[in-house]
Amino acid sequence: MPPMTFAEKALARAAGLPATVAGQIVDARPDIALSHDNTAAIARTFYSLGIKKVKHPERLAITLDHAVPAPTTQHAQNHAEVRQFVLEQGVQHAFEVGRGICHQVLSEEAIVLPGETILGADSHTTHFGWLGAFGAGVGRSEMAAIWATDELWLRVPETLKFQLVGDWPAGVTAKDLCLRIIGDLGADGGLYYSIEFAGPALMALSLESRMVIPNMMAEFGAKNSYLPPDQAVFDYLAPKARHPYTPLYPDAGATYAETYTYDVSQLEPLVALPHRVDKVVPVSQVRGTRVQQAFIGTCTNGRLEDLAAAAEVMKGRQVAAGTRLLIIPASSEVLKAAIQQGYIQTFLEAGATIGTPGCGPCMGNHMGVPAPGEVTISSANRNFQGRMGTRDAELYLASPAVVAASAVTGYITNPAELEK
């Protein structure tokens, strides 16, 4: 049997085959099928097929997270339809308004495990690569087909490998690494590739920092992304895993389309400029750009570690006049921990606003939509025109500490400057 990449092994497992090769078409059976508020639309497609029951409801995971609490009657109606679907189908993994963003919640609940496959009706399902799972986004009609048949044909992707070496400089984060890679290779540089990460600099990261990397690879066009699970992952899962699992690792000698080495010691805090995620520059190049809104949250950077970094910047400081700071924790667990650690009090004392755990304004329809002409600096993953709901507004992407520092000064700022 020839040596295989992670994607070749994962899709062989999902298809019940001894092996696969890049370019092969397989019928994959996901361990978990993920959807969120869009479940209502998917259900309408599903029922239109003349099918009444999902084939494997125990494999469905559904969250209400994209517009929570419901901001309009239409959103409330969608939520009501999702709740009805959950009851009718006997869906066990269902999470209500306020529990948090799907990728964060499923990670906290250990619903997806190393070596498994999750297909989700959300592009950032690549997120689950942080624990060594194959996660890929699919369309709504594809999700309806998975509900009906328990399988979906997929093309086994070629693989790009990124070796991470060096020591992380102070103030540099996994977000900066991702922006650097996307800036170097373009927003389509990973289109339909499996992206494997490895190296000592990767394993030096906390689990929460690791989660940023496969999540951001959705902005690189990736089909999936993979980080090799280590003891830290196994320890995290030990009290949570619902059943035994078998991690998968790429073979020595596996075939890669390209291999890149990044020395993280050469990185610096970065910003993605409007309106492209690959339009990346050092913070210093846009220092002094006026911002009306700063947003910390999303499935990329809304975890406790992110709030801790922001709180460190905000402690004893105030949000600048004419600027507003919106904090939305990625989940209720993150919110509870942030309260216990005193971060929420720090934010409130600084003049920030705290939102319900969920996606918030990231998708552009809820809680924090900017006015025309305004500039937002955000810890999110996308900044294309209109992303946050207003076509004539500008959106910059950065790490949570840079966002917090910018809220303090009212201008895009490197947090290191606040210490001077």
N, C-alpha and C positions, 0 to 999 in steps of 0.2 A: 504494500500500500504506500503510495507516495506521501511525503510529508505535507501536512495541511496547515493552512492559516486558521485562526480562530473562526472566522466566518464559515469556512468550508466545513469545519468540525461541527459548529453549532447548527448549520442548516442540514447537515447529514443527520444529526440527532433529531431535529424537528421533522424531517421527512422519513425517518425510519430506515435510512440507508447506511451502509458501512462507510461510505466516503462520498464526497462531492468534489468538483473542481470549479474554479471560477468560470463563469459563463454558462454553467449548467442551469437548466430550469427544473425546479423541484416543487412538489406539493407539500408545503410546510404546515404543520399543525402547531399553532402557538400554545404555550402553557397558559398564557393569560392574554385576553383580548381587552384592551383598555378603551374607554370612551368617557366623555364628561358631559357638559351641558349639551353638546351636539348629539347625545344619545337620542333625543326626541326626533331629530331629523333622520337619524339612522333607522330608528324604529319604524318610521313611516315607510321608508324604503323596504325594510325587512318585511313588514306586513303586506306591502304591495306585491310581494312575490307569492302570496297565497300561503305562506308558512305561518303557523301560529305559535310554535314553541322553538326556542333556541336549543340547539343540539346539546350544548354543554354549558348550562348557566353557571355552574360552579367555576368555570374558567373566565367569567366576565368580571371586570372591575370597573366600577362607575363612580365618578365623583361629580359633585356640583361645585365648580370652582371658578368658572370664567366670568361670571357676572353675579356676584354674591355680596350681600343679599340682593334679590332680584330688583333691578333699577326701573323696570318697566312692566306693564301688564303682559307684554309678549314674552319677556324673560320668565315671569312668574308662571305663565301658561306652559312654557317649555319645561320648567322645573316640575310642574305638576304632572306632565306627561312622562317625564323620566321616573318620577316616584311610582306612578302607576305601572310602568313597564317593569320596574324592579320587583314590585309585588306580583305581577302576573307571571313573571319568568322565574321567580325564586332566586334572584341574584343575591349571593351572600356577601360579596365584596362591594358594598355600596356605602358611600360616604356623603353626608349631608353638608349643607351650607355651613361654612365656618371651619370645617375640618382642615381644609387647605388644598394646595395645588396637587393635582393627580400624581405627578412624578415624585414629589416629596412625600406624600402620604403613602404611596405604595412602597417606597423605600423604608419608611418608618415602620410599616406594618409587615415588612419582609414577605410581601405577596409574590415578589419575583426573586429568584435565587440564582446563584452562579450556574452557568451552563444552560440556563433555560432561555426560552424565546418568548418575547412579548411583542405583539403587534398592537399599535395604538392609533386611534383616529386623532392623533396630535403629532405634529412634526417633531416635537422634542422628546419623543419616546426613545431616541438615541441615548437619553439620560441614563438608562439602566446598564449601560456599559461600565459604570463605575464599580459594579460588583461582579463584572465578568459575565453578564447576560447579553444576549443578542436582542437589542431593542430597535425597532424600526417603525416609522410612521407610515400609515396607509390612508387611503381616502375613505369617505363615508360609505360608498357603494361596496368597496372591498370589505369594510367592517361588517356590513349587512351579510355579505357572502360568508364571512367567517362564522357569524352567528348561525347561519343556516347549515353550513357544511362542515364546520370545524377545520377548514383548511383554506389555504390561499397559495397560488403559485407564485414563486419568487425566483428571480435570477440570482444565482450566487455571485456576490460582488468580488471584483478584484480588491486587493488590499494595499493601502499605503501604511508604512511603518514610521513612527516617530520615536527616536531614541532621545531621552532627556537626561542631560548630564549637568554637572556644576552645582553650586550652592545658590539658593534663592536669596537675592538681596532684600534688605529691609524695605518694606513698602511695595514689593512686587508680588503679584498674586497669580493664581491659575487663570484668572480672567485676562490678565495681561499676556500670558503665554498664548492663549487662544486668539486674542486680537492680533498678536504678532504673526502667528501662523496664517491666519486668514488674510491679513494685510500683505504678507509675502506671496502667497500662492493664489489669492483671489477667492471671492465668495463662491465660485463654482469649481474651485481647485480640487475638491473632494467629491465631486458629483457622482453619486451611486457607488462610491468606494466604501469599503470597510476600513475604518481608521484604527490601527493598533498603536497603543502607546506603551513604552517600556523604559527602563533605565532607573538609575539610583535617584535622580531628582524627582521622578514621579512617585516613587515609594516613600520619599521623605515628606510628602504632603499628607495632611490630615484627610480623613474620609470626606469631610464636607468640602474641602478644596478639590478633591478628586472628582466630586460630582459635577463641578463646573465644566470640566473638560469635555466629556461626552455630550453634555447638554449643549454646549456651544458648537459642537461639531455639526449640529443641524444647520448652522449658518454657513458651514463650509460645503454644504450639499451632500453630506455623508449619508449613506444608507444606514449604517450603524457605526458605533465606535466601541472600542474595547480597552479596558484596563485590566491587567492580570490580577485576580484576587489573591491577597496575601493573608497573613495571620490576623491583621487588623480587621479585615472584612469578616473573616470567620468568627472572630471574637464578637463583633457587632451582631452577627446573625445568631450566635449561639442561643441566647434566650428567646429568640423571635421565630426562627425557622419552623415552618409548619410541617415539614417532612424532610427526609434526607435528600441531599443533592450531590452532584458530582461536578466539580469545577472543570472547565476546559481550558487548555493552554495551547498556543500554537506550537507546532513542531519545529525543531531546529532544521534548517534547510528548506523551510516553506518558501514558496515563490511570492515575491512582492513586486508590485508595479513600480514602486519607488521606495527608497529608504532615506529619511532625513534625520540629521542630528541637530538638536537645539541645545545650546549651552545657556541655561537659565541665568547664569551669573551675568550675562550680557544684557539682560532685559531691564526695562525701566517702566514706570507707570505710563500707560497708553490711553488714548481716547480714540474712538471711532467717530468720524465726522458725519454730519448729514450728507447724503441720505443713503449711505452704503456702509455696511459693516466692515468692508475691506478697505475703507478709506481711513487708514490708521496713522496716527502721528503721536509723538510724545506729548504728554500734558503740557510741557513747556511751550510748545508751538501754538497752543490756543489759550495760554494763560491770559486771564483778563477778559475772556468772553462773557458777557453778561448773561446770567441765567435767571429765569423767573420761577422755575420749578426744579426741585431735586427729588428723585424717586428712588427709594431703596426697597427692593423686593424681587419678585418673580421666581420661576423655577431655576433660574441660573444663580442668583445671588440674594436669596431671601432667607437663608438659614441662620442659625444662632451665631456661628462664626462671623458671618457678614454683619449682623447687628452689633456684635461685640466690637468689630473694627470701627464701625460708624460711631458707636457710643464713646469709644476712646477719643475720637476726634471731637465729638460734640460736648464732652464733659466740661462743665464750667463755661461753655460758650453759648451764644445765641444764634438762631437763624437770622440772617441779614434782613433788614427792612426791604420790602419789595420782592423777596424770595420766599417761597414756601417749601417745606420739606415734608414729604409723604413717606411714611414707613408702613409697609404691609408685610408682615411675617408670612413665610411660605406655608405654615401650618399652625394649627392650634397648639401642637407640642412645642413648636418654636416660640410661639407667643407666651406660653406658660413659663418656659425656661427663661425667656427674656425678662419677664416680670420678676421672677425669682432672683435673677442676677442684677436687677436694678437698671437694666438698659432702657426699659420703657419709661421709667421715671426720668432718666437722663434726657431722653428725647422730648418728653412732655415739658420738662423744665426749660429746654432749649427753644421751645415754641413749635415743635413738630406736630404733625397730625398722624394718628395711628389708624390704620384701616383693618377691616375684617380679613383674616387669612384667606388668600386666594390670589387670583391673577391680577386683580386691580386694573389699572389703566394700560397694562402691557399690550393687550389686544385692541385697545382703542374704543371700548364701549362702556367703561365704568370707572368711577372713583379716581379722578385725577387727570381727566382729559384736558390738554392745554388749550388756551385761547389762540386764535390766529395771530401770528407774529411772535408768539412766545418761544422761548428756548427752554428745553428740559434736558437735564443731565440725569442719566438713568443707569441703574445696574442691570438693566434688562439685556436681551440678546439680539433685538432687531431695532433698526432705526430707519427703515425705508419710509418714504414720504407717506404720511397719513397713518403710520403704524399706531400711534397713540390716539388716533381718532380725529386728528385735525390736519388736513393736508397742508395748510399754510403755517405750520409750526415746525421748528427744527428740533432734532433729537440727537443728542450725543450719548455715547455709551462709555462707561468707565467702571472701575471697581468701586465697591461701597465706600471705601475710605476717601477716594477722590470725590465721589458724589457728596459725602458729608462735608468735606472741606469746602467744596463749592457752595454748599448751603450756608456755611458760616460767613463767607466773604461776599456772596452774591455774584461771584465770577468763577469761572473754571480755575481750580486751584489744586496744586499738588499739596497733600497734607503735610509733607515735610516742611513746607514754607511756614506753616502755622507755628512751628516750634522755634522759629528764629526770633 
